[in-house]
């Protein structure tokens, strides 16, 4: 509910990662602790490699239990 703070009733408000309302000063003091830094982004990029092969899924995404309309995960939905 408080994720996008640019719109709605929470626009302009400041929140801690646990969701509690905070003030701008506290937000500025903890900003670097609460938001990902360049090292975090680099680490995530190293994990998040795309996979384009049919029937395969990226290692950072959990495979679905079943496909659309009960079809198997590796079902060929679109023939190229």
C-alpha positions as CSV (number, residue, x, y, z in Angstrom):
1,X,0.0,0.0,0.0
2,X,2.9,2.4,0.6
3,X,5.2,1.3,-2.1
4,X,4.6,4.0,-4.7
5,X,5.0,7.2,-2.8
6,X,4.6,9.5,-5.8
7,X,0.8,9.1,-6.1
8,X,-2.2,9.0,-3.8
9,X,-2.5,9.8,-0.1
10,X,1.1,8.8,0.6
11,X,2.7,11.1,-1.9
12,X,5.5,13.1,-0.3
13,X,5.5,11.0,2.9
14,X,8.5,9.0,4.1
15,X,8.5,5.4,5.3
16,X,11.0,3.0,6.8
17,X,11.4,-0.4,5.2
18,X,9.2,-1.9,7.9
19,X,6.4,0.4,6.8
20,X,6.3,2.9,9.7
21,X,5.9,6.5,8.8
22,X,9.0,8.6,9.4
23,X,10.1,12.1,8.8
24,X,12.4,13.4,6.1
25,X,15.4,13.8,8.5
26,X,15.3,10.1,9.6
27,X,14.8,9.1,6.0
28,X,17.9,11.0,4.9
29,X,20.0,9.6,7.8
30,X,19.1,6.0,6.9
31,X,18.7,6.3,3.1
32,X,22.0,4.5,2.3
33,X,21.2,1.7,4.7
34,X,17.6,1.2,3.4
35,X,18.2,1.5,-0.4
36,X,20.3,-0.7,-2.5
37,X,23.7,0.6,-3.3
38,X,25.9,0.1,-6.4
39,X,27.4,-3.1,-5.0
40,X,23.9,-4.5,-4.3
41,X,22.8,-3.7,-7.9
42,X,26.0,-5.3,-9.3
43,X,25.4,-8.5,-7.3
44,X,21.8,-8.7,-8.5
45,X,22.9,-8.2,-12.1
46,X,25.3,-11.0,-11.7
47,X,22.5,-13.3,-10.7
48,X,19.7,-12.2,-13.0
49,X,20.8,-13.6,-16.4
50,X,18.0,-13.9,-19.0
51,X,17.1,-17.3,-20.4
52,X,15.5,-17.5,-23.8
53,X,15.4,-21.3,-24.5
54,X,12.0,-22.9,-24.6
55,X,11.3,-25.0,-21.5
56,X,14.0,-23.3,-19.5
57,X,13.6,-20.7,-16.7
58,X,16.1,-18.2,-15.2
59,X,17.7,-19.4,-12.0
60,X,16.4,-16.4,-10.1
61,X,12.7,-17.2,-10.9
62,X,10.8,-20.0,-9.3
63,X,9.2,-22.3,-11.9
64,X,5.4,-22.4,-12.0
65,X,3.8,-25.5,-10.6
66,X,1.9,-25.9,-13.9
67,X,1.5,-24.0,-17.1
68,X,-1.4,-22.0,-18.5
69,X,-4.7,-24.0,-18.5
70,X,-3.0,-27.0,-16.8
71,X,-0.5,-27.5,-19.6
72,X,3.0,-28.6,-18.6
73,X,5.6,-25.9,-18.0
74,X,7.5,-26.7,-21.1
75,X,4.4,-26.7,-23.4
76,X,5.1,-24.9,-26.7
77,X,2.5,-22.1,-26.4
78,X,3.8,-20.2,-29.5
79,X,5.4,-21.9,-32.4
80,X,8.0,-19.9,-34.1
